[in-house]
């Protein structure tokens, strides 16, 4: 793997590390790059725009001397700079906080290596239908499963095909009066939604979501989407199956125990709700009216993730907004 970079990584005064974003000239990566630049413009973070490339047949024969490779790298750097210049148009971002990195490797491999110590990796989501994503796989969801740092998958399209019923109840909880007015708290901003289940990973997701909500002063909505198997043993029901009402009460107790421990920035308001629904289905429904959904990864990989499924993979593939997967 060869690496040609400009500038060095650093932390902000708040201890925030770089945002690493994958670019390849596609409309999806363009949306991801704009998202990353906009985020960093508000936080003061450095953005490392990474282009992972390989030599293909349409580029002619592979260079066989240093001078030829120098020309190739120069052309790639020029192309990368052009993408960034176009994406940054109209965004309040300090150019001094920009790093450009071109790597002779696949895009995923480059991002996993370079983004290993970043604050988050940002990628665009491919515009594939649900069936195609299941059979062909999604590079963004695979990356989100493999990375050790949070991965944000930016959605650039706006197709709407979500189901109704309990899912609509979740959506209504995000903005009781009018989605057009934003998060329902008078801020006029759509909320950051985070899914929790009481696990250590979901607590890290909650911490990440609190920070992201504070960037714009967005409302934060904490959702515990549960099924009986998620609740563990309920006192008094060791040998019998509890009712949905009892399960709901227990779920709300778990939710209260998690949210009662958090410290919120002064510009963030928090709402917590529990719903009897599969976590993936509930969070996808919430994405219809959220600015971003944050979810923890169950840690499944390979065939387990593909055939058994994972909440994070389902949310990345089906959500109607930007998604961050936290490990």
Secondary structure, 3 states (H helix, E strand, C coil): CCEEECCCCCCCCCCCCCEEEECCCCHHHHHHHHHHHHHHHHHCCCEEEEEEECCCHHHCCCCCCHHHHHHHHHHHHHHHHHHHHHHCCCCCCCHHHEEEEEEECCHHHHHHHHCCCCCEEEEECCCCCHHHHHHHCCHHHHHHHHCCCCEEEECCCCCCCCCCCHHHHHHHHHCCCCHHHCCCCCCCCCCEEEECCCCHHHHHHHHHHHHHHHHHCCCEEEEEEECHHHCCCCCCCCCCCCCHHHHHHHHHHHHHHHHCCCCCCCCCCEEEEEEECCHHHHHHHHCCCCCEEEEECCCCCHHHHHHHCCHHHHHHHHCCCEEEEEC
